[in-house]
Amino acid sequence: MPTRLTSVDTVHKEGSWLFTASDGSEQTEVTVLPCDDGVTAWVNRCTHEAQRLDRGGDIGAIIRDGGVVCPKHGSVFDACEGGCENGPADGSTLWTVDISVNRGDIFLTDEDYEFVHEGGIEDDDGPASSSHLQF
């Protein structure tokens, strides 16, 4: 049975929404991002290095011109399609997580994941670099 995550309005208002899911053997962070009038969900990792795109809490994800920015090297992934056309992640695509929307509510429908809790896995060390990207 699909699990209700949050609402489309919440994601659009906050800019992103982070949750933790399990595939039965390990936990994975998933970020839900605004996309046009709807939302999309992606595994919360840059494809270049295992850097968190959405840092949760008051920081969330850095969104610029419809793309989510990797805070370590600045690669920008299209929030709707997941593809990247710049930086070290150029040519790669984020890993999708299946969700659905019903009457403004977002549901986890991916058969590979089970909802664990809202927020990240609790290892918020930030990006592992000396990057000073700010927007």
DSSP file (Angstrom, degrees, kcal/mol; ACC not computed):
  #  RESIDUE AA STRUCTURE BP1 BP2  ACC     N-H-->O    O-->H-N    N-H-->O    O-->H-N    TCO  KAPPA ALPHA  PHI   PSI    X-CA   Y-CA   Z-CA
    1    1 A M              0   0    0      0, 0.0   107,-0.1     0, 0.0     0, 0.0   0.000 360.0 360.0 360.0 131.9    0.0    0.0    0.0
    2    2 A P        -     0   0    0      0, 0.0     2,-0.5     0, 0.0   107,-0.2  -0.270 360.0-133.1 -60.3 145.6    1.4    3.4   -0.9
    3    3 A T  E     -A  108   0A   0    105,-1.2   105,-2.8     0, 0.0     2,-0.3  -0.882  15.2-123.7-103.8 129.3    2.6    5.6    2.0
    4    4 A R  E     +A  107   0A   0     -2,-0.5   103,-0.3   103,-0.2     3,-0.1  -0.556  31.5 176.3 -70.2 130.6    1.5    9.3    2.1
    5    5 A L  E     -     0   0A   0    101,-3.6     2,-0.2     1,-0.4    -1,-0.2   0.876  50.2 -60.4 -99.7 -59.3    4.7   11.4    2.3
    6    6 A T  E     -A  106   0A   0    100,-0.7   100,-3.3    11,-0.0    -1,-0.4  -0.841  60.9 -71.4-167.2-163.4    3.6   15.1    2.3
    7    7 A S  E  >  -A  105   0A   0     98,-0.3     4,-1.8    -2,-0.2    98,-0.2  -0.797  28.2-123.7-112.2 157.1    1.7   17.5    0.0
    8    8 A V  H  > S+     0   0    0     96,-2.7     4,-2.5    -2,-0.3     5,-0.2   0.895 114.2  57.3 -60.1 -40.6    2.7   19.1   -3.3
    9    9 A D  H  > S+     0   0    0     95,-0.4     4,-2.5     1,-0.2    -1,-0.2   0.896 104.1  51.7 -58.8 -41.3    2.1   22.5   -1.7
   10   10 A T  H  > S+     0   0    0      2,-0.2     4,-2.9     1,-0.2     5,-0.3   0.925 110.3  48.0 -62.4 -45.2    4.6   21.7    1.1
   11   11 A V  H  X S+     0   0    0     -4,-1.8     4,-2.1     1,-0.2    -2,-0.2   0.918 114.1  46.4 -62.8 -43.8    7.3   20.8   -1.4
   12   12 A H  H  < S+     0   0    0     -4,-2.5    -1,-0.2     2,-0.2    -2,-0.2   0.881 115.7  46.2 -67.3 -36.9    6.7   23.9   -3.5
   13   13 A K  H  < S+     0   0    0     -4,-2.5    -2,-0.2    -5,-0.2    -1,-0.2   0.921 121.4  35.7 -70.0 -44.8    6.6   26.1   -0.4
   14   14 A E  H  < S-     0   0    0     -4,-2.9    -2,-0.2    -5,-0.2    -3,-0.2   0.671 102.5-127.1 -86.3 -18.0    9.8   24.6    1.2
   15   15 A G  S  < S+     0   0    0     -4,-2.1     2,-0.3    -5,-0.3    -4,-0.1   0.122  81.2  13.1  93.1 -22.0   11.7   24.0   -2.1
   16   16 A S        -     0   0    0     -6,-0.2     2,-0.3    17,-0.2    17,-0.2  -0.950  62.6-144.4-170.4 165.6   12.4   20.3   -1.3
   17   17 A W  E     -C   32   0B   0     15,-1.6    15,-2.9    -2,-0.3     2,-0.4  -0.949  16.4-155.8-146.4 123.5   11.3   17.6    1.1
   18   18 A L  E     +C   31   0B   0     -2,-0.3   101,-2.9    13,-0.2     2,-0.3  -0.794  17.5 164.4-106.2 137.6   13.6   14.9    2.4
   19   19 A F  E     -CD  30 118B   0     11,-2.5    11,-3.1    -2,-0.4     2,-0.4  -0.970  30.9-122.7-144.3 164.2   12.8   11.5    3.7
   20   20 A T  E     -CD  29 117B   0     97,-3.2    96,-2.8    -2,-0.3    97,-1.4  -0.902  28.7-179.5-108.9 135.3   14.5    8.2    4.5
   21   21 A A  E     -CD  28 115B   0      7,-3.1     7,-3.3    -2,-0.4     2,-0.4  -0.864  16.0-139.7-127.6 162.6   13.5    4.9    2.9
   22   22 A S  E     -CD  27 114B   0     92,-2.5    92,-2.2    -2,-0.3     5,-0.2  -0.968  10.7-160.6-125.6 141.4   14.7    1.4    3.2
   23   23 A D        -     0   0    0      3,-2.1     4,-0.1    -2,-0.4    90,-0.1   0.239  65.4 -92.3 -98.3  12.3   15.3   -1.3    0.5
   24   24 A G  S    S+     0   0    0      2,-0.3     3,-0.1    90,-0.1    89,-0.1   0.020 121.7  44.5 101.8 -25.9   15.2   -4.0    3.1
   25   25 A S  S    S+     0   0    0      1,-0.4     2,-0.3     0, 0.0    -1,-0.0   0.664 118.9  14.0-119.8 -30.1   18.9   -4.1    3.7
   26   26 A E  S    S-     0   0    0      2,-0.0    -3,-2.1     0, 0.0    -1,-0.4  -0.983  71.3-112.2-146.0 159.3   20.0   -0.4    3.9
   27   27 A Q  E     -C   22   0B   0     -2,-0.3     2,-0.4    -5,-0.2    -5,-0.3  -0.647  28.2-168.9 -91.8 148.7   18.5    3.0    4.3
   28   28 A T  E     -C   21   0B   0     -7,-3.3    -7,-3.1    -2,-0.3     2,-0.3  -0.997  19.4-128.1-136.7 137.5   18.6    5.6    1.5
   29   29 A E  E     -C   20   0B   0     -2,-0.4    15,-2.6    -9,-0.2     2,-0.4  -0.675  25.0-166.5 -83.9 142.4   17.8    9.3    1.6
   30   30 A V  E     -CE  19  43B   0    -11,-3.1   -11,-2.5    -2,-0.3     2,-0.4  -0.995   5.9-154.8-130.0 134.5   15.2   10.5   -1.0
   31   31 A T  E     -CE  18  42B   0     11,-2.7    11,-2.4    -2,-0.4     2,-0.5  -0.926   4.4-152.1-110.9 135.6   14.5   14.1   -1.9
   32   32 A V  E     -CE  17  41B   0    -15,-2.9   -15,-1.6    -2,-0.4     9,-0.2  -0.924  21.4-169.6-104.5 125.0   11.2   15.3   -3.4
   33   33 A L  E     - E   0  40B   0      7,-2.8     7,-2.1    -2,-0.5     2,-0.2  -0.852  26.6-104.8-118.9 149.1   11.7   18.4   -5.6
   34   34 A P  E     - E   0  39B   0      0, 0.0     2,-0.3     0, 0.0     5,-0.3  -0.490  36.2-177.4 -68.3 140.6    9.2   20.8   -7.2
   35   35 A C  E >   - E   0  38B   0      3,-2.4     3,-2.7    -2,-0.2   -23,-0.0  -0.907  56.3 -58.6-143.9 110.5    8.8   20.2  -10.9
   36   36 A D  T 3  S-     0   0    0     -2,-0.3    -1,-0.1     1,-0.3    30,-0.0  -0.336 120.1 -22.3  50.0-122.6    6.6   22.5  -12.9
   37   37 A D  T 3  S+     0   0    0     -3,-0.1    -1,-0.3     2,-0.1   -25,-0.1   0.540 138.7  43.5 -90.5  -7.5    3.2   22.1  -11.2
   38   38 A G  E <  S-E   35   0B   0     -3,-2.7    -3,-2.4   -26,-0.0     2,-0.3  -0.070  81.6-107.1-114.6-148.2    4.1   18.7   -9.7
   39   39 A V  E     -E   34   0B   0     -5,-0.3     2,-0.3    -2,-0.1    60,-0.1  -0.954  14.6-157.4-145.7 160.8    6.9   17.0   -8.0
   40   40 A T  E     -E   33   0B   0     -7,-2.1    -7,-2.8    -2,-0.3     2,-0.4  -0.936  12.5-140.9-135.3 160.9    9.7   14.4   -8.7
   41   41 A A  E     +E   32   0B   0     56,-0.4    56,-2.0    -2,-0.3     2,-0.3  -0.987  20.5 174.7-129.6 136.6   11.7   12.2   -6.3
   42   42 A W  E     -EF  31  96B   0    -11,-2.4   -11,-2.7    -2,-0.4    54,-0.2  -0.966  42.6 -95.2-136.6 149.0   15.3   11.2   -6.6
   43   43 A V  E     -E   30   0B   0     52,-3.0     2,-2.3    -2,-0.3    52,-0.3  -0.504  48.7-116.6 -59.6 134.3   17.9    9.3   -4.5
   44   44 A N  S    S+     0   0    0    -15,-2.6     2,-0.3    -2,-0.2    -1,-0.1  -0.353  79.0  99.9 -81.8  60.8   19.6   12.1   -2.5
   45   45 A R  S    S-     0   0    0     -2,-2.3    50,-0.3     7,-0.2     7,-0.2  -0.995  71.8-120.4-146.5 137.4   23.1   11.7   -4.0
   46   46 A C        -     0   0    0      5,-2.2     5,-0.2     3,-0.4    23,-0.0  -0.506  24.0-134.0 -67.5 145.2   25.1   13.3   -6.6
   47   47 A T  S    S+     0   0    0      1,-0.2    -1,-0.1    -2,-0.2     3,-0.1   0.692 102.1  56.9 -77.3 -17.9   26.1   10.9   -9.3
   48   48 A H  S    S-     0   0    0      1,-0.3     2,-0.3     3,-0.1    -1,-0.2   0.930 127.0  -6.7 -78.4 -48.3   29.7   12.1   -9.3
   49   49 A E  S    S-     0   0    0      2,-0.1     2,-3.0    40,-0.0    -3,-0.4  -0.945  85.4 -91.9-141.7 160.3   30.4   11.5   -5.6
   50   50 A A  S    S+     0   0    0     -2,-0.3     2,-0.4    -5,-0.1    -3,-0.1  -0.318  71.6 146.2 -75.4  61.5   28.1   10.4   -2.8
   51   51 A Q        -     0   0    0     -2,-3.0    -5,-2.2    -5,-0.2     2,-0.3  -0.814  52.5-115.2 -99.1 139.8   27.3   14.0   -1.8
   52   52 A R        -     0   0    0     -2,-0.4    -7,-0.2    -7,-0.2     3,-0.1  -0.561  21.3-168.2 -73.1 132.4   23.9   14.8   -0.4
   53   53 A L  S    S+     0   0    0     -2,-0.3     9,-0.6     1,-0.2     2,-0.6   0.850  82.2  44.1 -85.3 -40.2   21.9   17.2   -2.7
   54   54 A D  B     -G   61   0C   0      7,-0.2     7,-0.3     1,-0.1    -1,-0.2  -0.934  65.9-172.3-107.5 116.5   19.3   18.0    0.0
   55   55 A R        -     0   0    0      5,-2.5     4,-0.2    -2,-0.6     6,-0.1   0.362  32.0-141.6 -93.9   6.5   20.8   18.6    3.4
   56   56 A G    >>  +     0   0    0      1,-0.2     4,-2.5     3,-0.1     3,-1.2  -0.030  61.7  59.7  68.4-172.9   17.5   18.7    5.2
   57   57 A G  T 34 S-     0   0    0      1,-0.2    -1,-0.2     2,-0.2   -39,-0.1  -0.156 122.3 -23.1  55.0-141.6   16.5   21.0    8.0
   58   58 A D  T 34 S+     0   0    0      1,-0.2    -1,-0.2    -3,-0.1    -2,-0.1   0.638 139.5  55.8 -76.5 -14.9   16.6   24.7    7.3
   59   59 A I  T <4 S+     0   0    0     -3,-1.2    -2,-0.2    -4,-0.2    -1,-0.2   0.939  73.5 159.5 -84.8 -51.5   19.1   24.2    4.5
   60   60 A G     <  -     0   0    0     -4,-2.5    -5,-2.5    -6,-0.1     2,-0.3  -0.313  55.3 -28.6  64.6-146.3   17.3   21.8    2.2
   61   61 A A  B     -G   54   0C   0     -7,-0.3     2,-0.7    -6,-0.1    -7,-0.2  -0.798  58.4-120.8-103.9 146.7   18.3   21.6   -1.4
   62   62 A I  E     -H   69   0D   0     -9,-0.6     7,-2.8     7,-0.5     2,-0.5  -0.802  34.6-169.8 -86.3 115.3   19.9   24.4   -3.4
   63   63 A I  E     +H   68   0D   0     -2,-0.7     2,-0.4     5,-0.2     5,-0.2  -0.923  10.1 172.8-111.5 129.2   17.5   25.0   -6.3
   64   64 A R  E >   -H   67   0D   0      3,-3.0     3,-1.5    -2,-0.5    -2,-0.0  -0.974  67.0 -21.6-139.5 123.3   18.5   27.3   -9.2
   65   65 A D  T 3  S-     0   0    0     -2,-0.4     3,-0.1     1,-0.3    -1,-0.1   0.857 128.9 -45.1  49.3  44.5   16.6   27.8  -12.5
   66   66 A G  T 3  S+     0   0    0      1,-0.2    13,-2.5    12,-0.1    14,-0.4   0.619 120.3 103.2  79.7  12.5   14.7   24.5  -12.2
   67   67 A G  E <   -HI  64  78D   0     -3,-1.5    -3,-3.0    11,-0.3     2,-0.5  -0.941  67.5-128.8-128.8 151.4   17.8   22.5  -11.2
   68   68 A V  E     -HI  63  77D   0      9,-2.8     9,-2.8    -2,-0.3     2,-0.4  -0.853  29.0-140.1 -98.1 132.3   19.2   21.1   -7.9
   69   69 A V  E     -HI  62  76D   0     -7,-2.8    -7,-0.5    -2,-0.5     7,-0.2  -0.771   7.9-129.7 -99.9 130.5   22.8   22.0   -7.3
   70   70 A C     >  -     0   0    0      5,-3.0     4,-1.7    -2,-0.4   -17,-0.1  -0.670  18.0-146.6 -71.9 123.9   25.4   19.7   -5.9
   71   71 A P  T  4 S+     0   0    0      0, 0.0    62,-0.5     0, 0.0    -1,-0.1   0.616  89.3  54.1 -72.3 -10.3   27.0   21.7   -3.0
   72   72 A K  T  4 S+     0   0    0    -20,-0.1    61,-0.1     3,-0.1    60,-0.1   0.940 129.1   3.2 -88.5 -52.6   30.4   20.1   -3.5
   73   73 A H  T  4 S-     0   0    0      2,-0.1    -1,-0.0    58,-0.1    16,-0.0   0.482  94.4-114.5-116.9  -4.9   31.3   20.7   -7.2
   74   74 A G     <  +     0   0    0     -4,-1.7    13,-0.1     1,-0.3     2,-0.0   0.537  53.6 158.9  86.5   6.2   28.3   22.7   -8.5
   75   75 A S        -     0   0    0     -6,-0.1    -5,-3.0    -5,-0.1     2,-0.5  -0.403  31.5-144.0 -60.3 140.3   26.9   20.2  -11.0
   76   76 A V  E     -I   69   0D   0     -7,-0.2     9,-0.7    10,-0.1     2,-0.4  -0.949  10.6-160.6-115.7 123.5   23.2   21.1  -11.6
   77   77 A F  E     -IJ  68  84D   0     -9,-2.8    -9,-2.8    -2,-0.5     7,-0.2  -0.871  28.7-111.7-103.5 131.6   20.6   18.3  -12.1
   78   78 A D  E  >  -I   67   0D   0      5,-3.0     4,-2.6    -2,-0.4   -11,-0.3  -0.440  22.6-143.7 -59.8 124.3   17.3   19.1  -13.9
   79   79 A A  T  4 S+     0   0    0    -13,-2.5   -46,-0.2    -2,-0.2    -1,-0.2   0.786  96.4  40.7 -65.1 -27.1   14.7   18.7  -11.1
   80   80 A C  T  4 S+     0   0    0    -14,-0.4    -1,-0.2     3,-0.1   -39,-0.1   0.868 130.3  22.3 -88.8 -40.1   12.1   17.3  -13.6
   81   81 A E  T  4 S-     0   0    0      2,-0.1    -2,-0.2   -41,-0.1     3,-0.1   0.636  90.4-133.8-105.5 -18.9   14.3   14.9  -15.7
   82   82 A G     <  +     0   0    0     -4,-2.6    12,-2.2     1,-0.3    -3,-0.1   0.359  57.5 135.6  83.3  -6.1   17.3   14.3  -13.3
   83   83 A G  B     -K   93   0E   0     10,-0.2    -5,-3.0    -6,-0.1     2,-0.4  -0.374  42.0-149.5 -79.4 156.2   19.9   14.9  -16.0
   84   84 A C  B     +J   77   0D   0      8,-1.8     7,-2.6     5,-0.2     8,-0.2  -0.983  17.7 176.8-126.6 135.9   23.1   16.9  -15.6
   85   85 A E        +     0   0    0     -9,-0.7     2,-0.3    -2,-0.4     5,-0.1   0.050  62.8  50.5-125.9  24.5   24.8   18.9  -18.4
   86   86 A N  S >  S+     0   0    0    -10,-0.2     3,-0.6     0, 0.0   -10,-0.1  -0.985  86.9  10.1-153.7 164.5   27.7   20.5  -16.5
   87   87 A G  G >  S-     0   0    0     -2,-0.3     3,-1.8     1,-0.2   -13,-0.1  -0.034 109.6 -32.4  64.8-165.1   30.5   19.9  -14.1
   88   88 A P  G 3  S+     0   0    0      0, 0.0    -1,-0.2     0, 0.0   -14,-0.0   0.707 137.6  54.8 -63.8 -21.6   31.9   16.6  -12.9
   89   89 A A  G X  S+     0   0    0     -3,-0.6     3,-2.1     3,-0.1    -5,-0.2   0.321  76.9 144.3 -94.2   8.0   28.5   14.9  -13.2
   90   90 A D  T <   +     0   0    0     -3,-1.8    -5,-0.2     1,-0.3     3,-0.1  -0.178  68.1  18.0 -50.3 131.8   28.0   15.9  -16.8
   91   91 A G  T 3  S+     0   0    0     -7,-2.6    -1,-0.3     1,-0.3     2,-0.2   0.404 102.8 109.0  87.7  -2.1   26.1   13.3  -18.8
   92   92 A S    <   -     0   0    0     -3,-2.1    -8,-1.8    -8,-0.2     2,-0.4  -0.608  54.6-144.0-105.3 167.9   24.7   11.4  -15.8
   93   93 A T  B     -K   83   0E   0    -10,-0.2   -10,-0.2    -2,-0.2   -11,-0.1  -0.990  21.8-111.1-132.8 138.7   21.2   11.2  -14.4
   94   94 A L        -     0   0    0    -12,-2.2     2,-0.5    -2,-0.4   -48,-0.1  -0.235  40.5-101.4 -61.5 155.9   19.9   11.0  -10.8
   95   95 A W        -     0   0    0    -50,-0.3   -52,-3.0   -52,-0.3   -50,-0.1  -0.722  42.0-133.4 -84.3 123.9   18.4    7.7   -9.6
   96   96 A T  B     -F   42   0B   0     -2,-0.5     2,-0.4   -54,-0.2   -54,-0.2  -0.397  14.3-158.9 -81.2 152.7   14.6    8.0   -9.6
   97   97 A V        -     0   0    0    -56,-2.0   -56,-0.4    -2,-0.1     2,-0.3  -1.000  28.1-117.5-127.9 128.3   12.2    6.9   -6.9
   98   98 A D        +     0   0    0     -2,-0.4    11,-1.8   -58,-0.1    12,-1.4  -0.490  43.4 159.1 -74.3 127.7    8.6    6.3   -7.9
   99   99 A I  E     -B  108   0A   0     -2,-0.3     2,-0.3     9,-0.2     9,-0.2  -0.896  20.6-155.1-134.3 165.6    6.0    8.5   -6.3
  100  100 A S  E     -B  107   0A   0      7,-2.1     7,-3.0    -2,-0.3     2,-0.4  -0.959   9.7-136.8-138.9 160.4    2.4    9.5   -7.3
  101  101 A V  E     +B  106   0A   0     -2,-0.3     2,-0.4     5,-0.2     5,-0.2  -0.972  19.4 176.8-121.1 132.1    0.2   12.4   -6.5
  102  102 A N  E >  S-B  105   0A   0      3,-2.5     3,-1.9    -2,-0.4    -2,-0.0  -0.954  74.1 -22.3-137.2 115.5   -3.5   12.1   -5.6
  103  103 A R  T 3  S-     0   0    0     -2,-0.4     3,-0.1     1,-0.3    -1,-0.0   0.855 127.7 -49.2  54.3  39.6   -5.5   15.2   -4.7
  104  104 A G  T 3  S+     0   0    0      1,-0.3   -96,-2.7   -97,-0.1   -95,-0.4   0.362 114.7 114.6  85.8  -6.0   -2.4   17.2   -3.9
  105  105 A D  E <   -AB   7 102A   0     -3,-1.9    -3,-2.5   -98,-0.2     2,-0.4  -0.784  59.4-136.7 -99.1 144.1   -0.9   14.5   -1.6
  106  106 A I  E     -AB   6 101A   0   -100,-3.3  -101,-3.6    -2,-0.3  -100,-0.7  -0.840  19.9-168.0-102.9 133.8    2.3   12.7   -2.5
  107  107 A F  E     -AB   4 100A   0     -7,-3.0    -7,-2.1    -2,-0.4     2,-0.6  -0.953  24.5-125.0-123.8 140.3    2.6    8.9   -2.0
  108  108 A L  E     +AB   3  99A   0   -105,-2.8  -105,-1.2    -2,-0.4    -9,-0.2  -0.749  37.9 162.3 -79.1 118.4    5.7    6.6   -2.1
  109  109 A T        +     0   0    0    -11,-1.8     2,-0.5    -2,-0.6   -10,-0.2   0.345  28.1 122.3-119.8   2.1    4.8    4.0   -4.8
  110  110 A D    >   -     0   0    0    -12,-1.4     3,-1.4     1,-0.2    -2,-0.0  -0.558  52.0-152.6 -72.2 120.1    8.2    2.6   -5.5
  111  111 A E  T 3  S+     0   0    0     -2,-0.5    -1,-0.2     1,-0.3    -3,-0.0   0.648  91.6  62.6 -69.3 -14.4    8.1   -1.2   -4.8
  112  112 A D  T 3  S+     0   0    0    -88,-0.0     2,-0.3     1,-0.0    -1,-0.3   0.595 102.5  56.1 -84.6 -11.3   11.9   -1.2   -4.0
  113  113 A Y    <   -     0   0    0     -3,-1.4     2,-0.4   -90,-0.1   -90,-0.2  -0.928  58.5-160.8-128.8 147.8   11.5    1.2   -1.0
  114  114 A E  E     -D   22   0B   0    -92,-2.2   -92,-2.5    -2,-0.3   -90,-0.1  -0.988  34.8-109.8-121.5 134.4    9.6    1.4    2.2
  115  115 A F  E     +D   21   0B   0     -2,-0.4   -94,-0.2   -94,-0.2     3,-0.1  -0.390  37.5 171.6 -62.5 133.4    9.2    4.7    4.1
  116  116 A V  E     -     0   0B   0    -96,-2.8     2,-0.3     1,-0.3   -95,-0.2   0.775  56.6 -42.4-107.0 -57.5   11.2    4.9    7.3
  117  117 A H  E     -D   20   0B   0    -97,-1.4   -97,-3.2     2,-0.2    -1,-0.3  -0.982  58.1 -85.3-167.7 161.9   10.8    8.5    8.4
  118  118 A E  E    S+D   19   0B   0     -2,-0.3   -99,-0.3   -99,-0.2     2,-0.1  -0.480  91.7  27.1 -69.1 145.2   10.8   12.2    7.4
  119  119 A G  S    S-     0   0    0   -101,-2.9    -2,-0.2   -89,-0.2   -89,-0.2  -0.283  96.8 -48.4  93.5 180.0   14.2   13.8    7.2
  120  120 A G        -     0   0    0    -65,-0.1  -100,-0.2  -101,-0.1   -65,-0.1  -0.036  57.5 -91.4 -83.4-174.8   17.7   12.4    6.6
  121  121 A I        -     0   0    0   -102,-0.1    -1,-0.1     1,-0.1   -94,-0.0   0.471  64.0-108.6 -78.5  -2.6   19.6    9.4    8.0
  122  122 A E  S    S+     0   0    0      1,-0.0    -1,-0.1     0, 0.0    -3,-0.0   0.764  89.5 113.0  82.1  27.8   21.1   11.7   10.7
  123  123 A D        +     0   0    0      0, 0.0     2,-2.1     0, 0.0     3,-0.2  -0.204  36.8 164.6-116.9  42.1   24.7   11.9    9.4
  124  124 A D        +     0   0    0      1,-0.2   -69,-0.0   -69,-0.0    -4,-0.0  -0.357  16.7 139.3 -70.2  79.7   24.5   15.6    8.5
  125  125 A D        -     0   0    0     -2,-2.1    -1,-0.2     1,-0.3     0, 0.0   0.483  55.7-134.9 -94.1  -5.7   28.2   16.4    8.0
  126  126 A G        -     0   0    0     -3,-0.2    -1,-0.3     2,-0.1   -74,-0.1  -0.192  54.3 -19.6  75.3-176.0   27.6   18.5    5.0
  127  127 A P        -     0   0    0      0, 0.0     2,-1.7     0, 0.0   -76,-0.1  -0.382  63.1-128.3 -66.6 140.0   29.6   18.3    1.9
  128  128 A A  S    S+     0   0    0     -2,-0.1     2,-0.3     2,-0.1    -2,-0.1  -0.473  77.8  72.4 -88.5  65.8   33.0   16.7    2.3
  129  129 A S  S    S-     0   0    0     -2,-1.7   -56,-0.0     2,-0.1   -57,-0.0  -0.937  88.6-106.0-158.3 179.7   35.1   19.5    0.7
  130  130 A S        +     0   0    0     -2,-0.3    -2,-0.1   -58,-0.1   -58,-0.0   0.104  66.4 144.9-100.7  21.0   36.3   23.0    1.2
  131  131 A S        -     0   0    0      1,-0.1    -2,-0.1     2,-0.0   -58,-0.1  -0.261  35.0-166.5 -60.1 143.4   33.8   24.2   -1.4
  132  132 A H        +     0   0    0    -60,-0.1     2,-0.2     2,-0.1    -1,-0.1  -0.122  25.9 157.2-123.9  36.1   32.3   27.6   -0.6
  133  133 A L        +     0   0    0    -62,-0.5     2,-0.3   -61,-0.1   -59,-0.0  -0.425  12.3 171.4 -64.1 131.0   29.4   27.6   -3.0
  134  134 A Q              0   0    0     -2,-0.2    -2,-0.1     1,-0.1   -72,-0.0  -0.992 360.0 360.0-140.1 147.3   26.7   30.0   -2.0
  135  135 A F              0   0    0     -2,-0.3    -1,-0.1   -71,-0.0    -2,-0.0   0.326 360.0 360.0-132.4 360.0   23.6   31.2   -3.8
